[in-house]
Structures are given as C-alpha cells and as structure tokens.
Amino acid sequence: QAAINRFLQEHNQQPKPFSWTADPDKIIAAVKRGHQVLDSIH
C-alpha cells in the first residue's frame, strides 16, 4: 500500500490527461481471436 500511495502522490504532482493510442481495429481483432480460442477449448 505504501508503494502505491507513494506512486500516486508522485504521479499526481504533474498529472497529464490520458490519451488512447491503441488502434480500435487491432483491439477488436484481438478480442475476436480470444473468443475463437475460448470457443475451441469448450
């Protein structure tokens, strides 16, 4: 807990907005691959 609290305290001194950089098409493709693997297991 102390390490997490220290990280948050240090990070929040100069916060920056989160900007999403992942390509949505790649995320959707990865989800589909995951579903295919899960379906093949059952």
Rosetta constraint file for C-alpha pairs under 8 A:
AtomPair CA 1 CA 5 HARMONIC 6.06 0.50
AtomPair CA 2 CA 6 HARMONIC 6.02 0.50
AtomPair CA 3 CA 7 HARMONIC 6.13 0.50
AtomPair CA 4 CA 8 HARMONIC 6.19 0.50
AtomPair CA 5 CA 9 HARMONIC 6.07 0.50
AtomPair CA 6 CA 10 HARMONIC 6.15 0.50
AtomPair CA 7 CA 11 HARMONIC 5.91 0.50
AtomPair CA 8 CA 12 HARMONIC 5.78 0.50
AtomPair CA 9 CA 13 HARMONIC 6.58 0.50
AtomPair CA 10 CA 14 HARMONIC 7.89 0.50
AtomPair CA 11 CA 15 HARMONIC 6.22 0.50
AtomPair CA 22 CA 26 HARMONIC 7.56 0.50
AtomPair CA 22 CA 27 HARMONIC 7.38 0.50
AtomPair CA 23 CA 27 HARMONIC 6.54 0.50
AtomPair CA 24 CA 28 HARMONIC 6.20 0.50
AtomPair CA 25 CA 29 HARMONIC 6.13 0.50
AtomPair CA 26 CA 30 HARMONIC 6.13 0.50
AtomPair CA 27 CA 31 HARMONIC 6.26 0.50
AtomPair CA 28 CA 32 HARMONIC 6.23 0.50
AtomPair CA 29 CA 33 HARMONIC 6.22 0.50
AtomPair CA 30 CA 34 HARMONIC 6.17 0.50
AtomPair CA 31 CA 35 HARMONIC 6.24 0.50
AtomPair CA 32 CA 36 HARMONIC 6.21 0.50
AtomPair CA 33 CA 37 HARMONIC 6.28 0.50
AtomPair CA 34 CA 38 HARMONIC 6.21 0.50
AtomPair CA 35 CA 39 HARMONIC 5.98 0.50
AtomPair CA 36 CA 40 HARMONIC 6.17 0.50
AtomPair CA 37 CA 41 HARMONIC 6.42 0.50
AtomPair CA 38 CA 42 HARMONIC 6.71 0.50
